[in-house]
């Protein structure tokens, strides 16, 4: 017979599809390895710039592994031990978002690459491809979690704390250790979120047929939010490079850029919208932050961080409001320009409000900081040795979300009006 039977034709189509869009284990391994390697390089360079390469006991690889684990939402617990007559207490909750962002971009690119130039993908195909990445992700993340553990001895110095420690032969130690099961749970949630966002943003990635109805409303808004966050990161990177080149302290500046750039610029994004945060910095430890933030937060009690309180120390912070207005309206315009022409301005306003609220919610959940460390001997804490510290930063969440909705409604409507002058999908050109 010259014509193939339907089963044979379907088999040939599946074989051709497999050649066009490889989803094999080698491709999954390459995507996962590339992502974790990129995160390890960024974390290693940032820690090296911060001086962590000189940590005792060959701790540097373990610290790098711990930072990568924390970057994907993993749980790294701090512990202390100072003998029977002393107590230590420590805790740390912070995401190094520079490392997280690099890893997310690399694994998203690896996930999307085999799916290019396709209109529709079967649910089983997408699930199988994501499952391969997830399995390898779990295996490699387990190895990193086992590597991320170490203990350090703390020098008490020459003050009263050192004298008591020598007298009672008490040598305090602090260490860190990964909670591997909890890390795998949060690591998988992080990976799932990245893959969902990647599918939501990419125009060229296929969707299952039953999800195509969300293509017109979700993808333009998701693209606009990613553009907004990456724009802030790019502006922050440019500003950081200028500071490193002109004001000295280049190593410290690069440490901040490589470990916590999005922590700062996305915080600035919410402040520019009018949101406020609450926190405190106490002791020798602090946040990798501009001096003005440290001045506002280094108080005996909790302080409010907002444009108003920052402006009391440096009036230039009002430019954050201008930057937020320009970038949010630009993002709204891009969303409207990528949406079908039949959508009305009020629909763009609703889509932008929902998208901006979800984005601000994510930033508030990811950019918070909680870190503390304390040492006491015979019930007497911090005997002049500077061995205790507290760093906290938490958002006023509901205020931030309400402001995001308001900004989204206004900017979305304005972006929809501005985009009417742009030819968009579903619009007929004159004479066509």
Helices and strands as residue ranges (DSSP letters): H 6-20, H 25-49, G 52-54, G 56-58, H 60-71, E 76-81, E 86-93, H 97-113, H 123-147, E 149-153, H 160-167, E 173-178, H 180-201, G 209-214, H 215-246, H 250-272, E 277-283, H 291-297, E 303-305, H 307-311, G 315-318, H 319-337, H 345-367, E 369-377, E 380-381, E 389-395, H 397-418, G 419-421
